[in-house]
Every structure is written in C-alpha cells, then in structure tokens.
Amino acid sequence: MCWFHSLAGSLAVGVAVTFRDALARLPKGRDLEAPPAPGVGGPPFQRRNRGSPAGAASRTPPIRGSGPLIGCASRRCNPERVPAAAAAAAAAMVSPVTVVKSEGPKLVPFFKATCVYFVLWLPSSSPSWVSALIKCLPIFCLWLFLLAHGFRFLLAHPSASLIFVGLVFSAVGDAFLIWQDHGYFEYGLLMFAVTHILYASAFGMRPLALRTGLVIAVLSGFCYALLYPGLSGAFTYLVGVYVALISFMGWRAMAGLRLVGAAWRWTELAAGSGALLFIISDLTIALNKFCFPVPYSRALIMSTYYAAQMLIALSAVESREPVEDYRLSKAN
C-alpha cells in the first residue's frame, strides 16, 4: 500500500500545483484583458492607457477584424472595408518569438498537466474518475488559457467562443472514452463529432479553397476504405459520418494556410497543424480499434491529441471575426 499512498500524494500535489498556476493566470477583477508580454511595445501587445493623452496619442486606431495579436488578419475580414494602410499593417507577420513571449506563460499549466498525465500513465485497463480527471486536466488548462485573455475577448469574438465550447465537448468526450470498453465509445464519438462541427464553424468558410477540400476528400475516402473491412453494425455508418466531419474540419482549418508571401500567418499555421495532428490521433484510434494493433498506440494518440488541441486553442488567440463583422457577414 505504500506505493499507492505515494502515487496518490504525487497525484494530488500535481493537480493542485497545476490548477494553482492556471488560476493565478486568470484576469482578476475588472482587468479582463490579456497581460502584455514584457519588452514588446505597441498595440496590441502593449496595454493601452485610455485615461491619459499620451496613451491616446500613442495608440493606433483599431482595425476592423483585429484580434489580440494581429490587426485584421481575419480570413473572414472583407478587404474592401479596410483602408490600404490597415491592410499593409495586417500583412505584417508576427514573429514567433513574440508569440512565445506573449502566449507561452499562459500555456505553462497545460504543459504541466500534460506531464502529469504521461508521468502517472494510469492503466487504461482499470478506468476510474481519477484517470478521467488526469486525462481531462490538460483540456481544462486550455479552457483557462482562453479565459486568461478575458471574458470580453470571448464574448466579442464568436470564433474564439466556438473553440472554447469545442474544448468543453472534447473534455466530455475524453471522459467517455475512458470507459470505451464499457459501451461508452459511441458517446465519446458523438462528443468529438460536435467538437469538429464547432471547430469548423470557428475556422469559417472563407477562403473556400476547393482544391484543398478535394485533396482532403480523396484522402478521407481512402482512410474510410481502409477502415471499412473492420467495421460492423452501427459503426459502419457512425465512423463514416465521423470521418466526413473531421475531414471537413481539417479542410476549413487548412483552407487559409499560406506558407509563403505576405499572407503567412502563424495562427492559420497553428490551426492547420492542429487539425492535421487531430486527424492523425483519431486515425490511430480507429486503426487500433477496428483494424490491427498499433505499436505504442496510446502514446501516439495522446501526444498528437494534446498537441492538436493546444494548437487549435492557440489559433483562437487571433480571433477571425469580431462581433460586428460576424453580424455583417450574416447579413450578407
């Protein structure tokens, strides 16, 4: 029993420290905006002093469609409504170093929670609420990562809100999959299907990128054909629908991806990479469950899954569509 008490003690300490660090990074009181990164000047990284004339003179006018990191980098933003100077500023790429300085500290609880999961490595053969908590803990930290940017940020940007709700459904799906051998696999599949719908809605339908969609459709058809011989009963249709949904989400995440030129943006790279890793994770689950045992399947599934969720959450930081643009696009 000594090993059990030692494990329980380390588990409690790990969870407590992770949540303490995560909660400490949430905005307090009326300070609902993301804290600025040290050494990074100018909006939007620098907190604006709205009460002083110097602050008013130093800040640039807000650009329609701007998120907390880049002005009007929204793929849904209508260029016709943006002045030429604003469009030129929007094309500027944010340095990855700047991104790490600004967002890295808020992701520290997520990395700690992920380490707790892999260090404890609780056996999947004996599911429990403790193992469900440990598995969901990194996703809880991603909730706090988005909340650390302020409630006003989530309320003002529908895309970020959709990704946040998608993370909530992901956590529920993770809990169901803990008991997948007890008949809860279908429920987990349903939760993640809803997650992909929410993520696809957050990524938007512009640009359309039909060629990218066609390539992804062909690859997803090939994957389903690979899985089909091992499917039976309701899974024949459920897996088919799920493959279509995750492929659609991947298409929308990669549609705006540009690796060269002025249109290069780190958030779309994060979204596209996250969607690709999510597809790899779920494909590994399907192959391991319906076709053949995949070596080191659990480590591969969980490492790609956590990385995918982190990248998708990071892509929400530069929201694609403020409320006013969202209403205009609905009207059009």
Solvent accessible surface area in square Angstrom, and as a share of the most:
residue,aa,sasa,rsa
1,M,155,0.69
2,C,114,0.69
3,W,179,0.63
4,F,97,0.40
5,H,120,0.54
6,S,76,0.49
7,L,55,0.28
8,A,43,0.33
9,G,35,0.33
10,S,61,0.39
11,L,26,0.13
12,A,62,0.48
13,V,95,0.55
14,G,16,0.15
15,V,25,0.15
16,A,61,0.47
17,V,48,0.28
18,T,2,0.01
19,F,58,0.24
20,R,153,0.56
21,D,21,0.11
22,A,3,0.02
23,L,99,0.49
24,A,64,0.49
25,R,89,0.32
26,L,38,0.19
27,P,28,0.17
28,K,141,0.60
29,G,70,0.68
30,R,229,0.83
31,D,70,0.36
32,L,39,0.19
33,E,55,0.25
34,A,30,0.23
35,P,68,0.43
36,P,59,0.37
37,A,6,0.04
38,P,108,0.68
39,G,88,0.85
40,V,30,0.18
41,G,58,0.56
42,G,26,0.25
43,P,41,0.26
44,P,51,0.32
45,F,22,0.09
46,Q,93,0.41
47,R,99,0.36
48,R,78,0.28
49,N,89,0.46
50,R,145,0.53
51,G,76,0.74
52,S,31,0.20
53,P,117,0.73
54,A,75,0.58
55,G,9,0.08
56,A,49,0.38
57,A,89,0.69
58,S,78,0.50
59,R,85,0.31
60,T,79,0.46
61,P,107,0.68
62,P,111,0.70
63,I,40,0.20
64,R,98,0.36
65,G,1,0.01
66,S,34,0.22
67,G,9,0.08
68,P,32,0.20
69,L,6,0.03
70,I,6,0.03
71,G,17,0.17
72,C,14,0.09
73,A,8,0.06
74,S,10,0.07
75,R,25,0.09
76,R,33,0.12
77,C,14,0.08
78,N,46,0.24
79,P,106,0.67
80,E,160,0.72
81,R,85,0.31
82,V,17,0.10
83,P,91,0.57
84,A,89,0.69
85,A,81,0.63
86,A,14,0.11
87,A,47,0.37
88,A,71,0.55
89,A,57,0.44
90,A,12,0.09
91,A,42,0.33
92,A,63,0.49
93,M,101,0.45
94,V,21,0.12
95,S,47,0.30
96,P,75,0.47
97,V,95,0.55
98,T,27,0.15
99,V,12,0.07
100,V,102,0.59
101,K,101,0.43
102,S,10,0.06
103,E,4,0.02
104,G,22,0.21
105,P,58,0.37
106,K,14,0.06
107,L,9,0.05
108,V,51,0.29
109,P,4,0.02
110,F,6,0.02
111,F,99,0.41
112,K,74,0.31
113,A,0,0.00
114,T,22,0.13
115,C,79,0.47
116,V,24,0.14
117,Y,12,0.05
118,F,66,0.28
119,V,121,0.70
120,L,29,0.14
121,W,95,0.33
122,L,29,0.15
123,P,78,0.49
124,S,80,0.52
125,S,104,0.67
126,S,67,0.43
127,P,32,0.20
128,S,46,0.30
129,W,193,0.68
130,V,71,0.41
131,S,11,0.07
132,A,5,0.04
133,L,72,0.36
134,I,2,0.01
135,K,20,0.08
136,C,6,0.04
137,L,0,0.00
138,P,0,0.00
139,I,0,0.00
140,F,45,0.19
141,C,2,0.01
142,L,0,0.00
143,W,64,0.22
144,L,22,0.11
145,F,2,0.01
146,L,0,0.00
147,L,29,0.14
148,A,2,0.02
149,H,5,0.02
150,G,0,0.00
151,F,99,0.41
152,R,132,0.48
153,F,19,0.08
154,L,15,0.08
155,L,142,0.71
156,A,40,0.31
157,H,20,0.09
158,P,24,0.15
159,S,1,0.01
160,A,0,0.00
161,S,35,0.23
162,L,48,0.24
163,I,0,0.00
164,F,42,0.18
165,V,59,0.34
166,G,0,0.00
167,L,0,0.00
168,V,49,0.28
169,F,63,0.26
170,S,0,0.00
171,A,5,0.04
172,V,63,0.36
173,G,0,0.00
174,D,3,0.01
175,A,24,0.19
176,F,55,0.23
177,L,21,0.10
178,I,32,0.16
179,W,49,0.17
180,Q,64,0.28
181,D,122,0.63
182,H,116,0.52
183,G,47,0.46
184,Y,93,0.35
185,F,12,0.05
186,E,71,0.32
187,Y,114,0.43
188,G,0,0.00
189,L,25,0.13
190,L,100,0.50
191,M,32,0.14
192,F,12,0.05
193,A,14,0.11
194,V,41,0.24
195,T,0,0.00
196,H,1,0.00
197,I,87,0.44
198,L,27,0.14
199,Y,0,0.00
200,A,5,0.04
201,S,50,0.32
202,A,0,0.00
203,F,0,0.00
204,G,2,0.02
205,M,93,0.42
206,R,117,0.43
207,P,48,0.30
208,L,82,0.41
209,A,28,0.21
210,L,120,0.60
211,R,208,0.76
212,T,44,0.26
213,G,13,0.12
214,L,116,0.58
215,V,85,0.49
216,I,20,0.10
217,A,56,0.44
218,V,96,0.55
219,L,106,0.52
220,S,19,0.12
221,G,41,0.40
222,F,137,0.57
223,C,29,0.17
224,Y,55,0.21
225,A,62,0.48
226,L,83,0.41
227,L,3,0.01
228,Y,117,0.45
229,P,113,0.71
230,G,35,0.33
231,L,16,0.08
232,S,82,0.53
233,G,58,0.56
234,A,67,0.52
235,F,43,0.18
236,T,25,0.14
237,Y,161,0.61
238,L,71,0.35
239,V,8,0.05
240,G,22,0.21
241,V,91,0.52
242,Y,20,0.08
243,V,21,0.12
244,A,59,0.46
245,L,42,0.21
246,I,10,0.05
247,S,14,0.09
248,F,79,0.33
249,M,0,0.00
250,G,0,0.00
251,W,39,0.14
252,R,0,0.00
253,A,0,0.00
254,M,40,0.18
255,A,1,0.01
256,G,5,0.05
257,L,47,0.24
258,R,107,0.39
259,L,111,0.55
260,V,126,0.72
261,G,62,0.60
262,A,73,0.56
263,A,56,0.44
264,W,44,0.16
265,R,25,0.09
266,W,17,0.06
267,T,0,0.00
268,E,6,0.03
269,L,61,0.31
270,A,6,0.05
271,A,0,0.00
272,G,3,0.03
273,S,37,0.24
274,G,0,0.00
275,A,0,0.00
276,L,91,0.45
277,L,44,0.22
278,F,1,0.00
279,I,41,0.21
280,I,65,0.33
281,S,1,0.01
282,D,23,0.12
283,L,49,0.24
284,T,9,0.05
285,I,38,0.19
286,A,13,0.10
287,L,26,0.13
288,N,61,0.31
289,K,79,0.34
290,F,32,0.13
291,C,50,0.30
292,F,102,0.43
293,P,114,0.72
294,V,24,0.14
295,P,102,0.64
296,Y,191,0.73
297,S,18,0.12
298,R,59,0.21
299,A,41,0.32
300,L,73,0.36
301,I,23,0.12
302,M,11,0.05
303,S,51,0.33
304,T,16,0.09
305,Y,10,0.04
306,Y,4,0.01
307,A,34,0.26
308,A,0,0.00
309,Q,0,0.00
310,M,31,0.14
311,L,34,0.17
312,I,0,0.00
313,A,0,0.00
314,L,22,0.11
315,S,0,0.00
316,A,0,0.00
317,V,0,0.00
318,E,1,0.01
319,S,0,0.00
320,R,2,0.01
321,E,2,0.01
322,P,10,0.07
323,V,37,0.22
324,E,82,0.37
325,D,5,0.03
326,Y,71,0.27
327,R,166,0.61
328,L,71,0.35
329,S,32,0.21
330,K,140,0.59
331,A,86,0.67
332,N,144,0.74
